[in-house]
Amino acid sequence: MQSALKQELLEKIAATEDENLLLLLNEDYEYFSQHHDAISILDTLTPRQATELAELVNEPFGHETESYDDFKKATERWRTK
């Protein structure tokens, strides 16, 4: 007997005509079926990669952006009427 989730996925896959979606699903299935013992992709990171990722996640959002007014001033010389 198939679980409800498995049956639902089978129906969705059978109904799709999007070849790119099917390729993506196949790639994901292949990866996760080969790495089923890994708890998380994060487990495969080196300590340096994990530290860098943590720093990026904890970095304030938007600190490298500029206001729309500043953008308009910076690009004003390129605009012609």
Rosetta blueprint (number, residue, H / E / L):
1 M L
2 Q L
3 S L
4 A H
5 L H
6 K H
7 Q H
8 E H
9 L H
10 L H
11 E H
12 K H
13 I H
14 A H
15 A H
16 T L
17 E L
18 D L
19 E H
20 N H
21 L H
22 L H
23 L H
24 L H
25 L H
26 N H
27 E H
28 D H
29 Y H
30 E H
31 Y H
32 F H
33 S H
34 Q H
35 H L
36 H L
37 D L
38 A L
39 I L
40 S L
41 I H
42 L H
43 D H
44 T H
45 L L
46 T L
47 P H
48 R H
49 Q H
50 A H
51 T H
52 E H
53 L H
54 A H
55 E H
56 L H
57 V H
58 N H
59 E L
60 P L
61 F L
62 G L
63 H L
64 E L
65 T L
66 E L
67 S L
68 Y H
69 D H
70 D H
71 F H
72 K H
73 K H
74 A H
75 T H
76 E H
77 R H
78 W H
79 R L
80 T L
81 K L
